[in-house]
Amino acid sequence: MSATLVSFPSGDVRRASTVSYAHPHPDGAVIVVAETPFHPVDHTWPDQPGDAGTVSAGADAVAVVEAVMAAVSDDGSFAVGSDIPVKRGAEGWTWLVGHRLAVTEVPEWLAPGASISLDVDAARRGGLSRGHTACHLASLALDLAVADLWRKDPGADALGNPDFEGRANQSSRIHEDGSVDEYRLGKSLRKAGFDTEMFAATLAERQERANAQLAAWVASGAPSAIEADGPTIIDRRRWKCALPEGDAVMLCGGTHVTSLNDFGSITVSLDLPDPQTLVMTTTVVPAS
């Protein structure tokens, strides 16, 4: 079996393919195909949910609840998601996209070798793509909004500004038209030179700065794209956005919009539920 070929980086939501593996499972049967438009949730950094949709052949169809990462070893061991026992790229394993179905047993018409059509829920994909692009833009805007609070060099982000995101982010969860990011404002960040006390005292000002920057970027209508090193699920991919300040390029396995014209607005709210934690909630209003 070869690594799954993926077409979602180009924005594809429909593809004809052939079933290469089918596995019953109590949480939902999983099928693997040679080539898919479905974007899977990453089992190591599950920030963007996997695509949902349908697979069909003629009059037969079944819902895909979520696309997931899968892997098969040279000796035939098959694993899905968090059950994968090795790191990505480990020798002796082939990396795949699994399609978890809304049934526990594999329908007969989805046996290996069957020709099928795969259709992604395009509306949901669009919402997740806007959420993911907005998440990256929000992180860059936050980096700019707190750039003056560093007493030491923390390293640079994709626009060359002090990388608060890279230093402090603990989790990121993307949903349709938005995201929630959590940052740790603990002792290690203070040792790295970040003024957490001044940040807390000026939180409203930092939020205002970030939102002003986001409004300017949305108004620019900058092009946005995914660049891929190859066609398989394990080839590196990057998000690139030609912002007025320069090209922002980040390693990213998710899906994205093709232009910031897709946004009516992107706004963030910053909250400190405790002195050690910052929560940034990003909200998208799609373009009308």
N, C-alpha and C positions, 0 to 999 in steps of 0.2 A: 504494500500500500504506500502511496506517495503522500506527501504533505498536501493538505487541502489548498487549492487555488481559490483566491478570494477576489471579488470584483467590487466590494463595497467602497474601496478608496476612491473609485471614480464616480460614486453616487448611485451605482446600480442597485435596483430593487427587484429585478426579475431576471431569472436565468433558468435555462434548461440544463439538466445534468443527469448523471447516472449514480444510482445507489451503489456504494462500495462496501458499506458495513451497516448492519442493523442489530440492535441489542435491546432486548426487553429489560425493563427496570421498573420497580414499584413506584418510583417518583416520576415516571414518564419514560417511555421507550426513547432510545436515541438512535438516530440514523446519521450516517456520514456519507457525503457525496463527493464526487471528484472536484467540482467547482461550485461555489456558492456565492450569492450576493449578501448572505446574512452576516452581520457583525456579531461576534460572540463576546460575552462578558469575560473579562480577564480574571483568571482564578487567583492571581497573585496581587493585583491592584484593581479590585472590582469597582472602579469609579463609574463607568457607564454600563447600564444594563444591556444585556444582549437583545438583538432584534427579535421580534415576534412576527408571525405571519402564517402562511399555509404552504403545504406541499400537496401536489395533486398529480393525477394521471387519468386523463379522460374524465369520467364522471365521479371518480373517487377523489376525496380530499380529506385532509386531517390538519388540525391546527398545530403550529409550532409555538409552544409556550414561550420558549427562550432559546436562543443560540448560546452554546457553551463551548469552552475549550475542552478538547479531548486528546488523548495520546494512546498509541499502541506500541508495545515493545516488540523487538525482533522475535521474541518467543511467543507472541500472540496475546500478551496481557493487555487488556483494554481498560482505561481509566478515564473518568470524567471529572472536570472541575477540581475541587479541593482534594479529591481522591488521587490525583496524579502524584506519584511518589518522587518525581525527579524535577530538577529545574529545567526550564525551557532550553532547548538546544542540547540536552544531555545525549551522549552517544548511546545508540541502541534503541532510541525511541523516535517515532514519527509523530509529528504534531498535526492535529486535525481540528476541524470545526464540527461539533456535534449539534444536532437539531433535536431538542427535547420535545417530544410530542405530547398531546393531550390524552394519550392512551398509554396503558402500561405494556401491552403486547404489540409487537410489530405487525401491522396489517399485511396480508399475503402479497398485496400489490406493491409493497415496499421492500420486497426481497432484493438482496444484492444482484446487480445487473439490470434492475428495472430503470427505465427512462422516466423521469419525472420533471415537473415544473416547480420552481421555488419562487414564492412571492412574499416579499417583505411588506409588513404594514407600513406603508409610505408615510402616513400622517404621523405615526409614532416615531419613525426614524427622523422625520423632519424636526419634531420637537426635541428629540435627544441630541440631534446635531446642533440645533441652536443652543441648547443647554451647555453642550461641551465647548463650543466656540466661545460662548459668553463666559464660561468658567475660566478659560485661559486669559481672556481679555481682562476679567475682573482681577485675576492674580497680578497681572502686569500693572494695572491701575493702582492696586494696593501697594505694590512695591514702590511705585512713584510717590504715592501719598505719604509714605513713612520713610522716604529716603534720607531725610535730614536727621533721623533719630539714631543713626549708626555712628558710633565712635571708632569702630574698626571696620575693615573691609570684609564683608561677609561673602564675597564672590558676586559675580554679575548674573543678572537674569537675561532673557532673550533679547532685551533692548539695551543691555549694558548698564542697567541700574542695579543698586544693591538688592540682593536676592533674598528678601524676607520670605517669600513663598518657599524657596528651596530650603531655607534654614528652619522654618517653623511649622510647615504644614504637616499635620498628623493624619488627616483623612479628607477625602473628597468624594462626594456622592452627587452624581448628575441625574437629573430627572428631566422630563419634558419641560422645556422653556425655563430651566433654572438649575441651580446647584446649591449645595451646602458644604462649606469647607470649614474645617476646624484646625486651629493653630495653637501650639503650646507656647506659652509665654513664661517659661520656667527659668530656673537658675542657669541652664546651659545657654539660653538665648541672651541673658544678661551678661554672662561671661564672654559671649561672642561680640559684645559691644552695643547691644540694642537697649535703648532707654525705655523700659516698659512703663515706668511711672509717668513719664511725659506722654507716652502714647495713651495711657488710660485717661489722663487729664484733658487730652485734646481729641478724644475719640470722635466727637461730632464733626470737628474740623477735618479730620482724616477721611471720614465718610463723604463729606462734601467734596473734597479734592478728588477722591476716586470717582465719584459720580460725574463730576465735571469732565474728567478725562474720558470716561466711557462715552459720554454724550458727544464729545468731539470725534472720537473714533467711529462711532456709529454714523455720524454726519459725513465722514470721509467716504463711506461706501467702499472701503478697501477690499480688494480681492482676497479670498481665503481658499486654501487648497490643502490636499494631502499629497505628500511626496512619498513614494515607496521605492525601496531598493530592489524589490522583486515582487513576484505575483503570489507567493505563498503566505500563509497565515503567520509564519515566524520571521518573514523578512521585515527589516526595520522600516517604520513609517514615521513621518514627521508632519506636524501641522505648520503651515507657513502662511503668514498674513502680512501683506505689504502695507504696513501702517505708515502714516506721514513721517514718523520719526525714523523709519527704517524697517527692514524686514524682520519680523519676529518669527523665529524658527524654534520649535520644541519637539523633542521625541514624543510621539503620541500614537497609540494604537486605535483611537476611537474614530468617530465620524464627525464631519464638520460641514458648515455651510460653505457655499462657493463665493459669497460676497456679504459684506456687512450691510448691504442694502436689504438683507432679509430681516433686519431688526428695525422695529419701531423705536425701541429703547432697551437699554440694559442698565439696571440700577442695582446697587448693593446696599445692604444694611449691615452694620457692624455692631456686635453685641459682646459684652463681657459677662458671661454667666457666673464666673468666678475670676479672681485676679490672675489665675494661671492659664486661662482659656479665652481665646477669641473665636467667635463664630461669625463667619461671613456668609450671608444668604444672598444669592444672586437671582434676580428676577428679570425675565425677558418678556417684553411685549412684542410679538411678531409684527413685521410690516404689514400694513393693510393692503 
